[in-house]
Amino acid sequence: MLRDAQQDNNEYKLQVLLRSLFQRKHPQILDLVIDAFRSPNTSDKETYVTLLQEFDDPRVASTLVDFVAAASDADDDQVGVLVKVIDTLRHARIERATPILLLRLNDRADRVRGATIDFLVELAIKSAAASFMLVLERETDPDNLRALVNALAEWNYIDALPSLRRLLGGALSNDNELVHEALSDAINTLAGKPD
């Protein structure tokens, strides 16, 4: 069934079978879900991530971290799955995913970069500040830029001041009031000036 998952709606049948086995607490269900998630013959990976979220087993974290490490940022079809996996790692507070996720700060998909920033900020990975600095002036998404700026200010990363000042005079700051406000607030915070 797994081999033929993409033919004749078999993937939906596979998902129904897995959900039924899960509800019956079948002893091999986790292995089956992991196999379905990893399989090149399945396309609805988000469904399997949803199933994996229901297990409290270290193999789930390993499977998800391996997926993030292996995922190509050139595959638009994987963006939604990658975001869901990163969000799952964030909710489960899997800090060991940090080295792999730091590489995702350079992903070409705004949503993937955003999910990665959310992971690093929510888990308070302050060692990511230097990596944030490397991508700060290249970030083109206003929401991601604001998240980076706010984190650098919250983490009191004073080395960010020159870059923040450059960004304040840049096009993204001039075109987006929220970005401009975040940059001004961060500069004032890091420079020790009252808001």
ROLO-726106 format. One record per residue (C-alpha): residue in one letter; x, y, z. Coordinates in steps of 0.5 Angstrom, whole numbers, padded with zeros to 4 digits, always signed. Last residue first. Layout:
! residues N
aXYZ...
***
This chain:
! residues 195
d+0024+0110+0048p+0029+0112+0053k+0036+0111+0051g+0041+0106+0053a+0044+0105+0046l+0041+0098+0045t+0034+0100+0047n+0034+0106+0043i+0037+0102+0037a+0031+0097+0038d+0026+0102+0039s+0028+0105+0032l+0029+0099+0028a+0022+0096+0031e+0018+0103+0029h+0021+0103+0022v+0019+0096+0021l+0012+0097+0023e+0012+0103+0019n+0014+0099+0012d+0017+0103+0006n+0022+0107+0009s+0025+0101+0013l+0025+0097+0007a+0028+0102+0003g+0034+0103+0008g+0035+0109+0013l+0034+0105+0019l+0037+0099+0016r+0044+0102+0017r+0042+0104+0024l+0041+0097+0025s+0047+0094+0022p+0051+0099+0026l+0047+0097+0033a+0048+0090+0032d+0054+0089+0036i+0050+0091+0042y+0046+0085+0043n+0042+0086+0049w+0038+0079+0048e+0031+0083+0047a+0034+0088+0042l+0037+0082+0038a+0030+0079+0038n+0026+0085+0036v+0031+0086+0030l+0030+0079+0028a+0023+0079+0029r+0022+0085+0025l+0026+0083+0020n+0022+0076+0019d+0015+0080+0019p+0018+0085+0014d+0021+0080+0009t+0027+0082+0005e+0032+0079+0010r+0039+0081+0007e+0041+0086+0013l+0040+0081+0018v+0042+0075+0015l+0049+0075+0019m+0047+0079+0025f+0042+0073+0026s+0047+0068+0026a+0051+0072+0031a+0045+0073+0036a+0043+0065+0035s+0047+0064+0042k+0041+0067+0045i+0037+0061+0044a+0031+0063+0047l+0027+0057+0046e+0022+0062+0043v+0027+0066+0039l+0030+0060+0036f+0024+0057+0034d+0020+0063+0032i+0027+0065+0027t+0026+0058+0024a+0019+0059+0023g+0020+0066+0019r+0026+0063+0015v+0021+0057+0013r+0016+0062+0011d+0020+0067+0007a+0023+0061+0003r+0030+0062+0000d+0033+0059+0006n+0039+0063+0009l+0036+0062+0016r+0035+0055+0015l+0042+0054+0017l+0041+0056+0024l+0036+0050+0024i+0041+0045+0023p+0045+0047+0029t+0038+0049+0033a+0035+0042+0033r+0038+0040+0039e+0033+0045+0043i+0027+0040+0041r+0022+0045+0045a+0016+0040+0043h+0013+0046+0041r+0019+0049+0037l+0020+0042+0034t+0013+0042+0031d+0013+0049+0029i+0020+0047+0025v+0016+0040+0022k+0010+0045+0020v+0014+0050+0016l+0018+0044+0013v+0011+0041+0011g+0009+0048+0008v+0015+0049+0004q+0016+0042+0001d+0012+0043-0005d+0017+0049-0007d+0023+0045-0007a+0029+0049-0008d+0030+0049+0000s+0032+0042+0000a+0030+0038+0006a+0035+0033+0009a+0037+0037+0015v+0030+0039+0016f+0028+0031+0015d+0033+0029+0020v+0031+0033+0025l+0023+0031+0024t+0025+0023+0025s+0030+0025+0031a+0024+0028+0034v+0019+0023+0033r+0024+0017+0035p+0025+0021+0042d+0017+0018+0043d+0011+0022+0046f+0007+0021+0040e+0001+0025+0038q+0005+0030+0034l+0007+0024+0029l+0000+0024+0027t+0000+0031+0025v+0007+0030+0021y+0004+0025+0018t-0002+0029+0015e+0003+0034+0013k+0007+0029+0009d+0001+0029+0004s+0006+0026-0002t+0007+0019+0000n+0012+0015-0005p+0018+0018-0003s+0017+0015+0004r+0020+0018+0010f+0013+0020+0013a+0010+0013+0011d+0016+0010+0014i+0015+0014+0021v+0008+0013+0021l+0009+0005+0020d+0014+0005+0026l+0010+0009+0030i+0004+0005+0029q+0008-0002+0031p+0004-0003+0038h-0003-0002+0035k-0006+0003+0040r-0013+0002+0037q-0014+0009+0035f-0007+0009+0032l-0009+0003+0028s-0015+0007+0025r-0011+0013+0024l-0006+0009+0020l-0011+0005+0016v-0015+0012+0014q-0008+0015+0012l-0006+0009+0008k-0013+0009+0004y-0012+0017+0003e-0005+0015+0000n-0009+0010-0004n-0012+0015-0008d-0011+0011-0015q-0004+0012-0015q+0000+0016-0010a+0001+0011-0004d+0003+0005-0009r+0009+0003-0005l+0006+0005+0002m+0000+0000+0000
***
